[in-house]
């Protein structure tokens, strides 16, 4: 229930609707009980039973307000019978009963109307918080998580919270009030019969609770497997070209089939327990009704302590309280199932980011001097990735990072952007430790072009606007021309309004990369990070983009990571990395003269 309580905090902004729902449910329960009680005088009129009161009751002489109310109604009914006869009185009572049921259903609708705003509002806010918090989490979090599982928590688990946990809110007032009003009316009709009914409730509750003990455990398994299922689908469609290229369809079919089999087994186990609740509660209800018929029949036929009409009314009330009791038992299963979903949701919301803004961090950074690595080391999962790396880049210079895969080049770029925090040492920009600069201020000074072109299923224009939200069409076209992308975009039927498909799959690899570069150009940051920016390009595209990159890097501080060493020959400073350490430093000519690691890399790629 702890997670259920945490989810309920999201209901606070909608407390007005909760209050209106409670009020409507109170009237629903009241009119529902009165509708059942009103059956008693109608049956008494039909069978000529009931107490006839010929003297108008006096409140001062009554034993209680309740007795005065009952006597007053009987007096009214007696007068009605004498004036209108049995047929007229019966018609009058039918109108009352129909009116009471109409009012009951009207307030029942109002209760559902108001709770809808609360339920959907909680889901909206919860989903927004999950999405927003996920964006704040560091890259390290995503390295350890399946994307499909996170999607499952935002979509399936939040839906489960709505359908299971929040549905309990609909019952938490209405059903207890229905039971309370019903028991009170039953007690007024026959205290003896009411006590007899109450003996069965604890027994029924105990038996039903035994069924639901392991429900949360099974629910958690179902929801976890749902995450695996979504991950498998997401990975399959994301890598469909590789799957087909390696004729791996059968392997992925088997993998998916194994996942659906586990989901099938867990879902069956969960549903069997849920489905058992209905028959058990209904059987216990029938046992209670049967016992009532036997015991109450004796009171009517043998002891004559209760009228037939009162007994039938009592039975109607007893049946009426069994229905909400059954609904509450089902709701308790829903809460267990929803609590498992809420636990998965809250585990994301309660995950704290290790990359946070320091108190009084610098929020307005205008890069003007240099970037300095001061004895920086970095570990990932206890594995050394960088060891005691130190260098300095002046404003306007180009720094090139070269080395074999896994040497630490991309790690340096990630640390400068503060996607990760250093394990030891410090990174300084204009003499300020980047941990003392807000993330938005730091990254606002940087542009990023990655090896993989990260584009979105949007128009070219909307993809560019990620770089600069308020950019004009003229600004975008200018950036596209600098990136040598305008030549193919202007030929498209809709120009920059063309949708480029999922991950930009309507474009070629070179076109996608040039569009990514245009996005970085549009942002116009003082620091540019190019992580294998030309690796996806063919020779012709590379030449086009290389000119654009050189123009873009003028009067700009650039950090270039490349396997294709032709792209970094003109760098002011080249760092050669090996196993997380700097093994050589210099410009292209000095490093070639040194006859070391850099020259070997050049010769391996046949660049002279």
Secondary structure, 3 states (H helix, E strand, C coil): CHHHHHHHHHHHHHHHHHHHHHHHHHHHHHHHHHHHHHHHHHHHHHHCCCCCCCCCCCHHHCCCHHHHHHHHHHHHHHHHHHHHHHHHHHHHHHHHHHHHHHHHHHHHHHHHHHHHHHHHHHHHHHHHHHHHHHHHCCHHHHHHCCHHHHHHHHHHHHHHHHHHHCHHHHHHHHHHHHHHHHHHHHHHHCHHHHHHHHHHHHHHHHHHHHHCCCHHHHHHHHHHHHHHHHHHHHHHHHCHHHHHHCCCHHHHHHHHHHHHHHHHHHHHHHHHHHHHHHHHHHHHHHHHHHHHHHHHHHHHHCCCCCCHHHHHHHHHHHHHHHHHHHHHHHHHHHHHHHHHHHHHHHHHHCCCCCCCCCCCCECCCCCCCEEEEEEEEEEECCEEEEEEEEEEEECCCEEEEEECCCCCHHHHHHHHCCCCCCCEEEEEECCEEHHHECHHHHHHCEEEECCCCCCCCCEHHHHHHCCCCCCCHHHHHHHHHHCCCHHHHCCCCCHHHCECCHHHCCCCHHHHHHHHHHHHHHHCCCEEEEECCCCCCCHHHHHHHHHHHHHHHCCCEEEEECCCHHHHCCCCEEEEEECCEEEEEECHHHHHHHCCHHHHHHHHCCCC
